[in-house]
Amino acid sequence: MRKIVGVASCPAGIAHTYMAAESIEKAAKRYGYEVKIETDGAGGVENRLTETDIEEADAVIVAADTVVEMDRFKGKKLLEVSVRDAIRNVDRIFEKIESGEIGIY
């Protein structure tokens, strides 16, 4: 099965972080991906991505309006979007992934 990993993080780290994560998770399943999303919210990092998670991923989605540790994604197909886009335009995100419109980080 294809796999997507990602990070969701907003400045307040309350509702929007988790809304973005849920939106990506639901869309990933619709598009046939196994998915794991790390959230960096008010309670700190939850569901932290492991090196194995990242290595096995076909693509990475970073839905963040904060600074995210990016070096761990070197060499991976990666798409950076705002939290708002992850909530409101998630299908467009997956259309880009499906069509190969994303670059290598």
PDB file as gemmi writes it, atoms N, CA and C in Angstrom:
CRYST1    1.000    1.000    1.000  90.00  90.00  90.00 P 1                      
ATOM      1  N   MET A   1       0.840  -1.183   0.000  1.00  0.00           N  
ATOM      2  CA  MET A   1       0.000   0.000   0.000  1.00  0.00           C  
ATOM      3  C   MET A   1       0.886   1.248   0.000  1.00  0.00           C  
ATOM      4  N   ARG A   2       0.433   2.265  -0.694  1.00  0.00           N  
ATOM      5  CA  ARG A   2       1.146   3.538  -0.717  1.00  0.00           C  
ATOM      6  C   ARG A   2       1.007   4.205   0.649  1.00  0.00           C  
ATOM      7  N   LYS A   3       2.001   5.025   0.993  1.00  0.00           N  
ATOM      8  CA  LYS A   3       2.001   5.630   2.320  1.00  0.00           C  
ATOM      9  C   LYS A   3       2.301   7.119   2.247  1.00  0.00           C  
ATOM     10  N   ILE A   4       1.537   7.877   3.014  1.00  0.00           N  
ATOM     11  CA  ILE A   4       1.729   9.321   3.173  1.00  0.00           C  
ATOM     12  C   ILE A   4       2.037   9.579   4.641  1.00  0.00           C  
ATOM     13  N   VAL A   5       3.005  10.441   4.903  1.00  0.00           N  
ATOM     14  CA  VAL A   5       3.226  10.930   6.254  1.00  0.00           C  
ATOM     15  C   VAL A   5       3.171  12.449   6.206  1.00  0.00           C  
ATOM     16  N   GLY A   6       2.988  13.042   7.361  1.00  0.00           N  
ATOM     17  CA  GLY A   6       2.939  14.487   7.376  1.00  0.00           C  
ATOM     18  C   GLY A   6       3.029  15.066   8.759  1.00  0.00           C  
ATOM     19  N   VAL A   7       3.039  16.397   8.770  1.00  0.00           N  
ATOM     20  CA  VAL A   7       3.066  17.163  10.004  1.00  0.00           C  
ATOM     21  C   VAL A   7       1.993  18.234   9.893  1.00  0.00           C  
ATOM     22  N   ALA A   8       1.227  18.404  10.965  1.00  0.00           N  
ATOM     23  CA  ALA A   8       0.241  19.480  11.045  1.00  0.00           C  
ATOM     24  C   ALA A   8       0.575  20.323  12.269  1.00  0.00           C  
ATOM     25  N   SER A   9       0.656  21.642  12.065  1.00  0.00           N  
ATOM     26  CA  SER A   9       1.021  22.525  13.173  1.00  0.00           C  
ATOM     27  C   SER A   9       0.547  23.945  12.877  1.00  0.00           C  
ATOM     28  N   CYS A  10      -0.132  24.543  13.849  1.00  0.00           N  
ATOM     29  CA  CYS A  10      -0.533  25.941  13.722  1.00  0.00           C  
ATOM     30  C   CYS A  10      -0.014  26.702  14.940  1.00  0.00           C  
ATOM     31  N   PRO A  11       0.038  28.031  14.870  1.00  0.00           N  
ATOM     32  CA  PRO A  11       0.617  28.806  15.970  1.00  0.00           C  
ATOM     33  C   PRO A  11      -0.058  28.574  17.329  1.00  0.00           C  
ATOM     34  N   ALA A  12      -1.361  28.498  17.360  1.00  0.00           N  
ATOM     35  CA  ALA A  12      -2.049  28.291  18.632  1.00  0.00           C  
ATOM     36  C   ALA A  12      -1.977  26.825  19.055  1.00  0.00           C  
ATOM     37  N   GLY A  13      -1.935  25.937  18.067  1.00  0.00           N  
ATOM     38  CA  GLY A  13      -1.795  24.522  18.358  1.00  0.00           C  
ATOM     39  C   GLY A  13      -3.013  23.905  19.012  1.00  0.00           C  
ATOM     40  N   ILE A  14      -4.167  24.455  18.708  1.00  0.00           N  
ATOM     41  CA  ILE A  14      -5.370  23.902  19.312  1.00  0.00           C  
ATOM     42  C   ILE A  14      -6.201  23.264  18.199  1.00  0.00           C  
ATOM     43  N   ALA A  15      -7.270  23.879  17.811  1.00  0.00           N  
ATOM     44  CA  ALA A  15      -8.218  23.247  16.893  1.00  0.00           C  
ATOM     45  C   ALA A  15      -7.670  23.020  15.489  1.00  0.00           C  
ATOM     46  N   HIS A  16      -7.052  24.025  14.889  1.00  0.00           N  
ATOM     47  CA  HIS A  16      -6.677  23.914  13.484  1.00  0.00           C  
ATOM     48  C   HIS A  16      -5.624  22.847  13.223  1.00  0.00           C  
ATOM     49  N   THR A  17      -4.715  22.648  14.146  1.00  0.00           N  
ATOM     50  CA  THR A  17      -3.719  21.583  13.988  1.00  0.00           C  
ATOM     51  C   THR A  17      -4.412  20.246  13.799  1.00  0.00           C  
ATOM     52  N   TYR A  18      -5.361  19.967  14.663  1.00  0.00           N  
ATOM     53  CA  TYR A  18      -6.029  18.666  14.643  1.00  0.00           C  
ATOM     54  C   TYR A  18      -7.047  18.561  13.508  1.00  0.00           C  
ATOM     55  N   MET A  19      -7.639  19.690  13.130  1.00  0.00           N  
ATOM     56  CA  MET A  19      -8.541  19.679  11.979  1.00  0.00           C  
ATOM     57  C   MET A  19      -7.765  19.370  10.701  1.00  0.00           C  
ATOM     58  N   ALA A  20      -6.585  19.954  10.562  1.00  0.00           N  
ATOM     59  CA  ALA A  20      -5.753  19.698   9.378  1.00  0.00           C  
ATOM     60  C   ALA A  20      -5.317  18.237   9.334  1.00  0.00           C  
ATOM     61  N   ALA A  21      -4.895  17.720  10.466  1.00  0.00           N  
ATOM     62  CA  ALA A  21      -4.471  16.318  10.523  1.00  0.00           C  
ATOM     63  C   ALA A  21      -5.616  15.388  10.138  1.00  0.00           C  
ATOM     64  N   GLU A  22      -6.786  15.647  10.683  1.00  0.00           N  
ATOM     65  CA  GLU A  22      -7.945  14.800  10.386  1.00  0.00           C  
ATOM     66  C   GLU A  22      -8.331  14.887   8.911  1.00  0.00           C  
ATOM     67  N   SER A  23      -8.268  16.082   8.352  1.00  0.00           N  
ATOM     68  CA  SER A  23      -8.598  16.268   6.945  1.00  0.00           C  
ATOM     69  C   SER A  23      -7.643  15.474   6.051  1.00  0.00           C  
ATOM     70  N   ILE A  24      -6.356  15.544   6.345  1.00  0.00           N  
ATOM     71  CA  ILE A  24      -5.367  14.803   5.560  1.00  0.00           C  
ATOM     72  C   ILE A  24      -5.574  13.304   5.727  1.00  0.00           C  
ATOM     73  N   GLU A  25      -5.819  12.863   6.949  1.00  0.00           N  
ATOM     74  CA  GLU A  25      -6.022  11.428   7.204  1.00  0.00           C  
ATOM     75  C   GLU A  25      -7.223  10.883   6.434  1.00  0.00           C  
ATOM     76  N   LYS A  26      -8.324  11.609   6.454  1.00  0.00           N  
ATOM     77  CA  LYS A  26      -9.523  11.151   5.742  1.00  0.00           C  
ATOM     78  C   LYS A  26      -9.290  11.110   4.233  1.00  0.00           C  
ATOM     79  N   ALA A  27      -8.651  12.160   3.710  1.00  0.00           N  
ATOM     80  CA  ALA A  27      -8.395  12.202   2.266  1.00  0.00           C  
ATOM     81  C   ALA A  27      -7.419  11.106   1.862  1.00  0.00           C  
ATOM     82  N   ALA A  28      -6.398  10.878   2.662  1.00  0.00           N  
ATOM     83  CA  ALA A  28      -5.414   9.837   2.333  1.00  0.00           C  
ATOM     84  C   ALA A  28      -6.100   8.492   2.196  1.00  0.00           C  
ATOM     85  N   LYS A  29      -6.990   8.190   3.087  1.00  0.00           N  
ATOM     86  CA  LYS A  29      -7.705   6.909   3.022  1.00  0.00           C  
ATOM     87  C   LYS A  29      -8.580   6.836   1.772  1.00  0.00           C  
ATOM     88  N   ARG A  30      -9.235   7.958   1.420  1.00  0.00           N  
ATOM     89  CA  ARG A  30     -10.054   7.984   0.193  1.00  0.00           C  
ATOM     90  C   ARG A  30      -9.206   7.724  -1.050  1.00  0.00           C  
ATOM     91  N   TYR A  31      -7.972   8.229  -1.041  1.00  0.00           N  
ATOM     92  CA  TYR A  31      -7.080   8.075  -2.186  1.00  0.00           C  
ATOM     93  C   TYR A  31      -6.272   6.788  -2.131  1.00  0.00           C  
ATOM     94  N   GLY A  32      -6.495   5.977  -1.115  1.00  0.00           N  
ATOM     95  CA  GLY A  32      -5.848   4.676  -1.040  1.00  0.00           C  
ATOM     96  C   GLY A  32      -4.471   4.662  -0.408  1.00  0.00           C  
ATOM     97  N   TYR A  33      -4.208   5.583   0.484  1.00  0.00           N  
ATOM     98  CA  TYR A  33      -2.926   5.647   1.162  1.00  0.00           C  
ATOM     99  C   TYR A  33      -3.051   5.213   2.620  1.00  0.00           C  
ATOM    100  N   GLU A  34      -2.026   4.548   3.108  1.00  0.00           N  
ATOM    101  CA  GLU A  34      -1.818   4.399   4.544  1.00  0.00           C  
ATOM    102  C   GLU A  34      -1.299   5.765   4.984  1.00  0.00           C  
ATOM    103  N   VAL A  35      -1.641   6.208   6.196  1.00  0.00           N  
ATOM    104  CA  VAL A  35      -1.290   7.568   6.584  1.00  0.00           C  
ATOM    105  C   VAL A  35      -0.887   7.648   8.052  1.00  0.00           C  
ATOM    106  N   LYS A  36       0.075   8.538   8.312  1.00  0.00           N  
ATOM    107  CA  LYS A  36       0.445   8.879   9.686  1.00  0.00           C  
ATOM    108  C   LYS A  36       0.777  10.365   9.701  1.00  0.00           C  
ATOM    109  N   ILE A  37       0.079  11.110  10.574  1.00  0.00           N  
ATOM    110  CA  ILE A  37       0.288  12.545  10.676  1.00  0.00           C  
ATOM    111  C   ILE A  37       0.761  12.894  12.084  1.00  0.00           C  
ATOM    112  N   GLU A  38       1.894  13.555  12.150  1.00  0.00           N  
ATOM    113  CA  GLU A  38       2.423  14.078  13.408  1.00  0.00           C  
ATOM    114  C   GLU A  38       1.743  15.410  13.675  1.00  0.00           C  
ATOM    115  N   THR A  39       1.281  15.621  14.887  1.00  0.00           N  
ATOM    116  CA  THR A  39       0.688  16.913  15.236  1.00  0.00           C  
ATOM    117  C   THR A  39       1.586  17.608  16.246  1.00  0.00           C  
ATOM    118  N   ASP A  40       1.746  18.896  16.058  1.00  0.00           N  
ATOM    119  CA  ASP A  40       2.516  19.712  16.987  1.00  0.00           C  
ATOM    120  C   ASP A  40       1.567  20.781  17.485  1.00  0.00           C  
ATOM    121  N   GLY A  41       0.863  20.441  18.562  1.00  0.00           N  
ATOM    122  CA  GLY A  41      -0.166  21.323  19.090  1.00  0.00           C  
ATOM    123  C   GLY A  41       0.194  21.876  20.453  1.00  0.00           C  
ATOM    124  N   ALA A  42      -0.815  22.397  21.117  1.00  0.00           N  
ATOM    125  CA  ALA A  42      -0.625  23.006  22.424  1.00  0.00           C  
ATOM    126  C   ALA A  42      -0.052  22.013  23.435  1.00  0.00           C  
ATOM    127  N   GLY A  43      -0.357  20.747  23.266  1.00  0.00           N  
ATOM    128  CA  GLY A  43       0.135  19.718  24.177  1.00  0.00           C  
ATOM    129  C   GLY A  43       1.476  19.144  23.766  1.00  0.00           C  
ATOM    130  N   GLY A  44       2.133  19.730  22.795  1.00  0.00           N  
ATOM    131  CA  GLY A  44       3.419  19.228  22.310  1.00  0.00           C  
ATOM    132  C   GLY A  44       3.232  18.311  21.114  1.00  0.00           C  
ATOM    133  N   VAL A  45       4.295  17.625  20.749  1.00  0.00           N  
ATOM    134  CA  VAL A  45       4.274  16.735  19.583  1.00  0.00           C  
ATOM    135  C   VAL A  45       3.590  15.428  19.958  1.00  0.00           C  
ATOM    136  N   GLU A  46       2.639  15.035  19.135  1.00  0.00           N  
ATOM    137  CA  GLU A  46       1.946  13.759  19.299  1.00  0.00           C  
ATOM    138  C   GLU A  46       2.088  12.975  18.005  1.00  0.00           C  
ATOM    139  N   ASN A  47       2.130  11.650  18.126  1.00  0.00           N  
ATOM    140  CA  ASN A  47       2.204  10.770  16.960  1.00  0.00           C  
ATOM    141  C   ASN A  47       3.466  11.058  16.142  1.00  0.00           C  
ATOM    142  N   ARG A  48       4.575  11.266  16.841  1.00  0.00           N  
ATOM    143  CA  ARG A  48       5.842  11.648  16.197  1.00  0.00           C  
ATOM    144  C   ARG A  48       6.225  10.658  15.093  1.00  0.00           C  
ATOM    145  N   LEU A  49       6.651  11.195  13.963  1.00  0.00           N  
ATOM    146  CA  LEU A  49       7.107  10.360  12.845  1.00  0.00           C  
ATOM    147  C   LEU A  49       8.471   9.771  13.178  1.00  0.00           C  
ATOM    148  N   THR A  50       8.623   8.492  12.905  1.00  0.00           N  
ATOM    149  CA  THR A  50       9.913   7.833  13.109  1.00  0.00           C  
ATOM    150  C   THR A  50      10.695   7.877  11.805  1.00  0.00           C  
ATOM    151  N   GLU A  51      11.978   7.556  11.889  1.00  0.00           N  
ATOM    152  CA  GLU A  51      12.791   7.475  10.670  1.00  0.00           C  
ATOM    153  C   GLU A  51      12.206   6.449   9.711  1.00  0.00           C  
ATOM    154  N   THR A  52      11.716   5.336  10.249  1.00  0.00           N  
ATOM    155  CA  THR A  52      11.106   4.299   9.415  1.00  0.00           C  
ATOM    156  C   THR A  52       9.851   4.813   8.728  1.00  0.00           C  
ATOM    157  N   ASP A  53       9.008   5.533   9.468  1.00  0.00           N  
ATOM    158  CA  ASP A  53       7.798   6.115   8.866  1.00  0.00           C  
ATOM    159  C   ASP A  53       8.172   6.957   7.660  1.00  0.00           C  
ATOM    160  N   ILE A  54       9.173   7.799   7.831  1.00  0.00           N  
ATOM    161  CA  ILE A  54       9.582   8.716   6.767  1.00  0.00           C  
ATOM    162  C   ILE A  54      10.203   7.954   5.599  1.00  0.00           C  
ATOM    163  N   GLU A  55      11.061   6.999   5.884  1.00  0.00           N  
ATOM    164  CA  GLU A  55      11.701   6.209   4.822  1.00  0.00           C  
ATOM    165  C   GLU A  55      10.676   5.469   3.974  1.00  0.00           C  
ATOM    166  N   GLU A  56       9.634   4.940   4.608  1.00  0.00           N  
ATOM    167  CA  GLU A  56       8.627   4.145   3.901  1.00  0.00           C  
ATOM    168  C   GLU A  56       7.612   4.993   3.141  1.00  0.00           C  
ATOM    169  N   ALA A  57       7.579   6.285   3.402  1.00  0.00           N  
ATOM    170  CA  ALA A  57       6.568   7.151   2.805  1.00  0.00           C  
ATOM    171  C   ALA A  57       6.838   7.437   1.337  1.00  0.00           C  
ATOM    172  N   ASP A  58       5.754   7.444   0.565  1.00  0.00           N  
ATOM    173  CA  ASP A  58       5.833   7.837  -0.839  1.00  0.00           C  
ATOM    174  C   ASP A  58       5.865   9.350  -0.977  1.00  0.00           C  
ATOM    175  N   ALA A  59       5.287  10.050  -0.004  1.00  0.00           N  
ATOM    176  CA  ALA A  59       5.259  11.510  -0.025  1.00  0.00           C  
ATOM    177  C   ALA A  59       5.040  12.032   1.385  1.00  0.00           C  
ATOM    178  N   VAL A  60       5.428  13.300   1.563  1.00  0.00           N  
ATOM    179  CA  VAL A  60       5.287  13.983   2.846  1.00  0.00           C  
ATOM    180  C   VAL A  60       4.462  15.242   2.627  1.00  0.00           C  
ATOM    181  N   ILE A  61       3.508  15.475   3.528  1.00  0.00           N  
ATOM    182  CA  ILE A  61       2.732  16.713   3.516  1.00  0.00           C  
ATOM    183  C   ILE A  61       3.057  17.467   4.802  1.00  0.00           C  
ATOM    184  N   VAL A  62       3.503  18.708   4.662  1.00  0.00           N  
ATOM    185  CA  VAL A  62       3.730  19.552   5.821  1.00  0.00           C  
ATOM    186  C   VAL A  62       2.678  20.648   5.761  1.00  0.00           C  
ATOM    187  N   ALA A  63       1.684  20.533   6.639  1.00  0.00           N  
ATOM    188  CA  ALA A  63       0.611  21.522   6.733  1.00  0.00           C  
ATOM    189  C   ALA A  63       0.879  22.330   7.994  1.00  0.00           C  
ATOM    190  N   ALA A  64       1.593  23.425   7.828  1.00  0.00           N  
ATOM    191  CA  ALA A  64       2.044  24.157   9.002  1.00  0.00           C  
ATOM    192  C   ALA A  64       2.104  25.651   8.754  1.00  0.00           C  
ATOM    193  N   ASP A  65       1.773  26.371   9.786  1.00  0.00           N  
ATOM    194  CA  ASP A  65       1.933  27.822   9.801  1.00  0.00           C  
ATOM    195  C   ASP A  65       2.956  28.178  10.879  1.00  0.00           C  
ATOM    196  N   THR A  66       3.798  27.216  11.210  1.00  0.00           N  
ATOM    197  CA  THR A  66       4.873  27.372  12.186  1.00  0.00           C  
ATOM    198  C   THR A  66       6.140  26.766  11.591  1.00  0.00           C  
ATOM    199  N   VAL A  67       7.237  26.890  12.300  1.00  0.00           N  
ATOM    200  CA  VAL A  67       8.491  26.295  11.862  1.00  0.00           C  
ATOM    201  C   VAL A  67       8.455  24.806  12.182  1.00  0.00           C  
ATOM    202  N   VAL A  68       8.785  23.989  11.182  1.00  0.00           N  
ATOM    203  CA  VAL A  68       8.804  22.531  11.323  1.00  0.00           C  
ATOM    204  C   VAL A  68      10.219  22.049  11.028  1.00  0.00           C  
ATOM    205  N   GLU A  69      10.686  21.079  11.792  1.00  0.00           N  
ATOM    206  CA  GLU A  69      11.993  20.467  11.560  1.00  0.00           C  
ATOM    207  C   GLU A  69      11.951  19.738  10.211  1.00  0.00           C  
ATOM    208  N   MET A  70      12.625  20.288   9.202  1.00  0.00           N  
ATOM    209  CA  MET A  70      12.495  19.780   7.844  1.00  0.00           C  
ATOM    210  C   MET A  70      13.638  18.859   7.415  1.00  0.00           C  
ATOM    211  N   ASP A  71      14.801  18.939   8.035  1.00  0.00           N  
ATOM    212  CA  ASP A  71      15.956  18.149   7.595  1.00  0.00           C  
ATOM    213  C   ASP A  71      15.652  16.659   7.524  1.00  0.00           C  
ATOM    214  N   ARG A  72      14.773  16.182   8.357  1.00  0.00           N  
ATOM    215  CA  ARG A  72      14.453  14.749   8.372  1.00  0.00           C  
ATOM    216  C   ARG A  72      13.773  14.286   7.090  1.00  0.00           C  
ATOM    217  N   PHE A  73      13.305  15.228   6.262  1.00  0.00           N  
ATOM    218  CA  PHE A  73      12.598  14.886   5.028  1.00  0.00           C  
ATOM    219  C   PHE A  73      13.475  14.993   3.775  1.00  0.00           C  
ATOM    220  N   LYS A  74      14.772  15.209   3.936  1.00  0.00           N  
ATOM    221  CA  LYS A  74      15.672  15.332   2.774  1.00  0.00           C  
ATOM    222  C   LYS A  74      15.537  14.116   1.875  1.00  0.00           C  
ATOM    223  N   GLY A  75      15.392  14.382   0.582  1.00  0.00           N  
ATOM    224  CA  GLY A  75      15.302  13.319  -0.407  1.00  0.00           C  
ATOM    225  C   GLY A  75      13.901  12.770  -0.624  1.00  0.00           C  
ATOM    226  N   LYS A  76      12.915  13.278   0.103  1.00  0.00           N  
ATOM    227  CA  LYS A  76      11.537  12.795  -0.013  1.00  0.00           C  
ATOM    228  C   LYS A  76      10.716  13.752  -0.874  1.00  0.00           C  
ATOM    229  N   LYS A  77       9.719  13.208  -1.562  1.00  0.00           N  
ATOM    230  CA  LYS A  77       8.740  14.055  -2.243  1.00  0.00           C  
ATOM    231  C   LYS A  77       7.980  14.782  -1.142  1.00  0.00           C  
ATOM    232  N   LEU A  78       7.903  16.106  -1.244  1.00  0.00           N  
ATOM    233  CA  LEU A  78       7.326  16.888  -0.155  1.00  0.00           C  
ATOM    234  C   LEU A  78       6.492  18.033  -0.688  1.00  0.00           C  
ATOM    235  N   LEU A  79       5.364  18.243  -0.038  1.00  0.00           N  
ATOM    236  CA  LEU A  79       4.473  19.349  -0.372  1.00  0.00           C  
ATOM    237  C   LEU A  79       4.220  20.138   0.896  1.00  0.00           C  
ATOM    238  N   GLU A  80       4.538  21.446   0.858  1.00  0.00           N  
ATOM    239  CA  GLU A  80       4.276  22.327   1.987  1.00  0.00           C  
ATOM    240  C   GLU A  80       3.022  23.140   1.690  1.00  0.00           C  
ATOM    241  N   VAL A  81       2.083  23.135   2.635  1.00  0.00           N  
ATOM    242  CA  VAL A  81       0.845  23.886   2.495  1.00  0.00           C  
ATOM    243  C   VAL A  81       0.510  24.535   3.830  1.00  0.00           C  
ATOM    244  N   SER A  82      -0.415  25.471   3.783  1.00  0.00           N  
ATOM    245  CA  SER A  82      -0.889  26.079   5.028  1.00  0.00           C  
ATOM    246  C   SER A  82      -1.872  25.128   5.706  1.00  0.00           C  
ATOM    247  N   VAL A  83      -2.077  25.351   6.975  1.00  0.00           N  
ATOM    248  CA  VAL A  83      -3.073  24.574   7.710  1.00  0.00           C  
ATOM    249  C   VAL A  83      -4.446  24.783   7.068  1.00  0.00           C  
ATOM    250  N   ARG A  84      -4.722  25.993   6.684  1.00  0.00           N  
ATOM    251  CA  ARG A  84      -6.006  26.306   6.050  1.00  0.00           C  
ATOM    252  C   ARG A  84      -6.214  25.482   4.776  1.00  0.00           C  
ATOM    253  N   ASP A  85      -5.177  25.385   3.943  1.00  0.00           N  
ATOM    254  CA  ASP A  85      -5.297  24.584   2.719  1.00  0.00           C  
ATOM    255  C   ASP A  85      -5.536  23.114   3.033  1.00  0.00           C  
ATOM    256  N   ALA A  86      -4.890  22.625   4.078  1.00  0.00           N  
ATOM    257  CA  ALA A  86      -5.085  21.221   4.456  1.00  0.00           C  
ATOM    258  C   ALA A  86      -6.519  20.959   4.893  1.00  0.00           C  
ATOM    259  N   ILE A  87      -7.150  21.959   5.447  1.00  0.00           N  
ATOM    260  CA  ILE A  87      -8.540  21.813   5.888  1.00  0.00           C  
ATOM    261  C   ILE A  87      -9.501  22.022   4.728  1.00  0.00           C  
ATOM    262  N   ARG A  88      -9.284  23.056   3.950  1.00  0.00           N  
ATOM    263  CA  ARG A  88     -10.266  23.462   2.927  1.00  0.00           C  
ATOM    264  C   ARG A  88     -10.000  22.914   1.520  1.00  0.00           C  
ATOM    265  N   ASN A  89      -8.750  22.626   1.210  1.00  0.00           N  
ATOM    266  CA  ASN A  89      -8.396  22.236  -0.161  1.00  0.00           C  
ATOM    267  C   ASN A  89      -7.633  20.921  -0.206  1.00  0.00           C  
ATOM    268  N   VAL A  90      -7.987  20.003   0.654  1.00  0.00           N  
ATOM    269  CA  VAL A  90      -7.221  18.762   0.781  1.00  0.00           C  
ATOM    270  C   VAL A  90      -7.237  17.931  -0.503  1.00  0.00           C  
ATOM    271  N   ASP A  91      -8.333  17.961  -1.241  1.00  0.00           N  
ATOM    272  CA  ASP A  91      -8.360  17.195  -2.490  1.00  0.00           C  
ATOM    273  C   ASP A  91      -7.344  17.732  -3.489  1.00  0.00           C  
ATOM    274  N   ARG A  92      -7.150  19.035  -3.520  1.00  0.00           N  
ATOM    275  CA  ARG A  92      -6.148  19.633  -4.416  1.00  0.00           C  
ATOM    276  C   ARG A  92      -4.744  19.161  -4.027  1.00  0.00           C  
ATOM    277  N   ILE A  93      -4.503  19.030  -2.734  1.00  0.00           N  
ATOM    278  CA  ILE A  93      -3.211  18.523  -2.255  1.00  0.00           C  
ATOM    279  C   ILE A  93      -2.974  17.118  -2.811  1.00  0.00           C  
ATOM    280  N   PHE A  94      -3.976  16.270  -2.705  1.00  0.00           N  
ATOM    281  CA  PHE A  94      -3.809  14.893  -3.174  1.00  0.00           C  
ATOM    282  C   PHE A  94      -3.781  14.803  -4.690  1.00  0.00           C  
ATOM    283  N   GLU A  95      -4.451  15.717  -5.376  1.00  0.00           N  
ATOM    284  CA  GLU A  95      -4.359  15.751  -6.835  1.00  0.00           C  
ATOM    285  C   GLU A  95      -2.920  16.061  -7.258  1.00  0.00           C  
ATOM    286  N   LYS A  96      -2.263  16.977  -6.543  1.00  0.00           N  
ATOM    287  CA  LYS A  96      -0.867  17.298  -6.844  1.00  0.00           C  
ATOM    288  C   LYS A  96       0.031  16.091  -6.600  1.00  0.00           C  
ATOM    289  N   ILE A  97      -0.201  15.394  -5.502  1.00  0.00           N  
ATOM    290  CA  ILE A  97       0.599  14.207  -5.198  1.00  0.00           C  
ATOM    291  C   ILE A  97       0.392  13.148  -6.278  1.00  0.00           C  
ATOM    292  N   GLU A  98      -0.863  12.895  -6.620  1.00  0.00           N  
ATOM    293  CA  GLU A  98      -1.197  11.872  -7.618  1.00  0.00           C  
ATOM    294  C   GLU A  98      -0.600  12.198  -8.985  1.00  0.00           C  
ATOM    295  N   SER A  99      -0.568  13.473  -9.340  1.00  0.00           N  
ATOM    296  CA  SER A  99      -0.075  13.865 -10.662  1.00  0.00           C  
ATOM    297  C   SER A  99       1.442  14.050 -10.693  1.00  0.00           C  
ATOM    298  N   GLY A 100       2.073  13.963  -9.522  1.00  0.00           N  
ATOM    299  CA  GLY A 100       3.523  14.137  -9.473  1.00  0.00           C  
ATOM    300  C   GLY A 100       3.978  15.576  -9.473  1.00  0.00           C  
ATOM    301  N   GLU A 101       3.068  16.500  -9.142  1.00  0.00           N  
ATOM    302  CA  GLU A 101       3.388  17.934  -9.153  1.00  0.00           C  
ATOM    303  C   GLU A 101       4.134  18.387  -7.910  1.00  0.00           C  
ATOM    304  N   ILE A 102       4.793  17.485  -7.222  1.00  0.00           N  
ATOM    305  CA  ILE A 102       5.526  17.881  -6.029  1.00  0.00           C  
ATOM    306  C   ILE A 102       6.992  17.591  -6.211  1.00  0.00           C  
ATOM    307  N   GLY A 103       7.802  18.420  -5.599  1.00  0.00           N  
ATOM    308  CA  GLY A 103       9.242  18.273  -5.744  1.00  0.00           C  
ATOM    309  C   GLY A 103       9.872  17.455  -4.623  1.00  0.00           C  
ATOM    310  N   ILE A 104      11.157  17.250  -4.773  1.00  0.00           N  
ATOM    311  CA  ILE A 104      11.961  16.535  -3.777  1.00  0.00           C  
ATOM    312  C   ILE A 104      12.554  17.577  -2.831  1.00  0.00           C  
ATOM    313  N   TYR A 105      12.464  17.311  -1.539  1.00  0.00           N  
ATOM    314  CA  TYR A 105      13.026  18.243  -0.563  1.00  0.00           C  
ATOM    315  C   TYR A 105      14.513  17.978  -0.422  1.00  0.00           C  
TER     316      TYR A 105                                                      
END                                                                             
